[in-house]
Structure formats: structure tokens, C-alpha cells
Amino acid sequence: MFSDTGFLERQLSFSRVDAAMSRNFDRIEKQCEKVGSDKFEEIYLRAFKEEKILEIWKWNGSQYVLYDTFPVCAASGELGPKNRQGDRQVPEGFYEINVFNPASNFLLSLGLNYPNQRDEIVNKPPRGGDIYIHGKCMSIGCLAMEDLPIEEIYCVALLAKAGGQKKIPVHIFPFKMNEENFERKERHEQREFWRSIKPMYDALETNKKLVPFSISEKGKYIVEKP
């Protein structure tokens, strides 16, 4: 099942990662078995800022299934995407994990590829950076978790990476984008941006799958309809 044994070994050489894996491995195996997936299968992370939750979805061979939901204990800023350095905003949109930090000042941390292509087009520098999902429940633009949840989240992502997943998508939404909530926010200044990312939410809700997307020359998400 291993595709990147070296990566897993390097990560486990850090005492806090090794300890986190020891504490969470049985739980991860049981949870994967419960949802009909495998601990090395691909994952997808979905966060909602208003509800302050982070979901892990696992691929089961034909669709994504919800592995578990974790509370976000701290997230600074307001609803709406991140626009510049120092605005304390948690980004919104479609990102990927590009850093596994086993020696983080916030216990363990998963870095996001902010600014992404859309941010580079839309936002003028300085755009900021260093956006993470991390522990210690402290946030200045990051998704901060309690220490026990970040251990499990980190280990689930680590096993998926070791299993061969090259890109782990992390989609951050302002809120659960059902019709009722979306209508409630229809007058918000970010409504056009939110309309552009809503089809990805709809795709998972409807078909339990993600759909391809692109970014226009003007920095708009173009998501294929489910």
C-alpha cells in the first residue's frame, strides 16, 4: 500500500509525530473500517468558517465518505476571502496541503498553498502567507485546532500522503452553502465570489465527488457543474 515509504519514515523520526501516530493509529483504522475506506486511501478536507468545523472525507473506491468532523477552536477574521497581508482573514476557496511540519511551534501543522493562482491574480502584494491548519488553538488567519484533533488530522493526512496521494485538496467555505444559508447571505458583498465556489459544495453534497475547476484570467473560479 505504500507509495512513499521514505516520507513516512522521515515524518515518524520526529518524536511528536511518532507519539501522535501511536496514540491515534488504532482509532484511525477503526474509523476507516467504519466508513468503508482504507487508512492509506486519498482524503479531502472541507472547512466551514461560520460553523467552525473541519471535515475529513475518505475515498472508498467510488466516492468520498465522511470520516469525521472536528471543531475549529480558533479562526480570526470575518466571512470573506483573504485579500492582503495582515488582514487576519482565513482564506476561502480551493487549496492544497503543501507542507507537513512535524516541528511546528503549534505542535503539528499542515501548510496550505496560499496564495494560490486565484489569489495571485486578484490580490495585490503583499498578499501574506503561512496559512496552516495547526494545533494550540491560536489563530491569526489560520485554522487552529485543539491538540488532540490536530494529531489525528495530521496522521490521517500523513497516511494518505504515504499511500500515494500527491495533492490533498483543502476547500474552505464561508458557511455550509445550502440554499437557505446562501439566500441568507445573498446581500453580502462577497456573494459573487461565493456563487463561484458553490458548485464544488454542491458536487460533494449531490454525488459525493469533487469536480474539476479552473481559474479565469480575471481570477474567477470556474467549477464544472455536478
N, C-alpha and C positions, 0 to 999 in steps of 0.2 A: 504493500500500500504506500510505501514511502517513495516520494519523488525527489525530496531534498533532505536527505539524512543529515548532511553537513550543517544545514541551517538549524535543524532541531538540536543537534548536538552542541552547537555553539551557544544557542539560547539556554539550554539546560546547564551549561557550565557556569552560569550565573546563579548564585545561591538562592536569590529571591524567586527566580523563575522555577528552579528545581523544587523549592518548597511549595510554590503555588501549584505546580503540576501534581505533586504528591497529595496535596490537600483536595484537589479538585478532579483528579483523574477518574475515580470511581463514579462520582456524580455525573461527569460528562458522558461516560459510557452508558450509564443508566438512562440519562435524558435522551441520548441519541437513539438508544433502543426503543424508548417510549414513543418517539416520533417517527420511527421507521427509517432512520438515517444511519450513517456511519461517522465516527469521530474524525475521519480523515476527509470526509466529503466537503464540498465547497459550502461557503457561508455567504450571507448577505446581511448587512447591518442597516437598520432603519431607525431613525430617531425623530421624535416629535418634541419641539421646544415648549409648546404650551402645556402639553400633558406631562412633560419632564420624564419621558421614558425612552429607553433604548431597547430595541428588539433584535434578537439574533434569529435568523432564518437559516435552515439547513436544506441542502438539496438532497432529495431522496431517490434520484434517478429519473424522475419525470416531472417534478415540480418542487417548489420551495414549501417547507413546513415550518411552523413556528417552533423554534427550540425553546425559547424562554424570553421573558420580558424583565428588564432591570430598571430600577428607578435612577434617574439622573438627579443627584443630590445638589448640584450647583451648576448654573449656566447663566452667565452675565448677559446684559443687554436686553433688547426687546425683540418682538417679532420683526422679521425682515432680514435680508441677507447682509453679510459683512461687506462694507464699502471701502474701508481705509484702515490704516494702522492706527491703533489706539482708540477705536470706537467701541471696544469691549463687546462687539457682536459675535455671536456664534454664527458661522456661515450657514447658508441654506443652499441646497442644490445637490449635485451629484459629484461625489468624491471617491477616492480610493485610499486604502491604507498603504502608505509608502515607507513607514518607519516602525520597527519593533524596538522599543527602547527598554532593555532589561535593567538599566541602571538609572532610571528616571528619578528626579527629585520628588516626583509624585507617585512613588512606589513602582508602578509599571505604566507604560504609556504607548498608545498606538497613534502614530502621526498621520495626518491627512494631507493630501496633495493640494492644499490651499496655498496660494491662489492657483486655481485651475485655468483652463483655456478661456472659459467664460469670464472669470474674474480679471484675467489679463486684458481682455478686450474692453470690458465695461468700466472697470475701476482704474483711476489714475494712481500712479505711485505717490507716496508709499502705501502699498496695499496691506502690509502686515504679513504675518506668517506664524509658524509654530503653533498650529492648531492641533490639539490632541484630544483623544479620549484617555483619561488618566484617573488615578486614584487621589486620595487625600481630601476630596470634597472641597476643592478650592478652584475657582474659575475666573479667568479674565479672557473670555472668548472661547473657552474650551468646554467640552462636555465632561464634567467631573463626576466621578462615581465614588461610592464608599470603597474601602479597600478590599473587602471580600468579593463584591461583584467584579471589580476590575481584574482580580486574579482569574476568575472564571472566564471572563470575556477575553482576556489576553491568551489564556490557554486554549480556548476554542479556536481563536484565530490562528494561533501558533500551529495547532494540529492540522487545520485546513491548508495553511501555507506549506507545511511539511508534506502534506498529501498531494501537492502539486498545483494548488490554486495560485496563479501568478498575480491576479488582480482581485482584491477583496473590495467590492463596492460598499460605500457608506453613503446613504442618501439621507439628507437632513431636511425635514419638512417643518413648516411653522406650526402645524397642528394636523390632526387627523382630517384629511381632506375629503370627508364625506360631504354630501350635498348640503346638509343642514349647517355644518360648520363653515363651509365655503360661502354659503349665502350670508351667514352672519358677518363675514369679513369682506363682503363684496365691495364696500366703500373704502376699504383700506388702500393706501397709496401704492402698495405692492401687489395689487390684485392682478395686474397684467403678468408680472413675474410669476406669481403663484399659479395662474392659469397655465403657464408654460411647463410647469413641473407636475401638475396634477395628473396628466395621463400616466406617469410612471406609478403613482399611487394607485390609480385605477387598475393598471395592469396586474399588480400583485393581488389586489383585492378580488379581481374578477377571475384571473386564470392562474394565480399563484406562480407567475413567472415574471421576469423582467423583460423589457423590450429595448431594442437599440435606440440610441439617441445621437444627435449631432448638435453642433453649436454653430449658429449662423455667423456671418461676417460681422453682424452687429451685436453679437454676444447673446443671442436668444437660444434657449434650449428648444430643440425640435425633437419631440418624442413621438415615436411611432405609436399609433393608437392600438390598444389591445384588441 
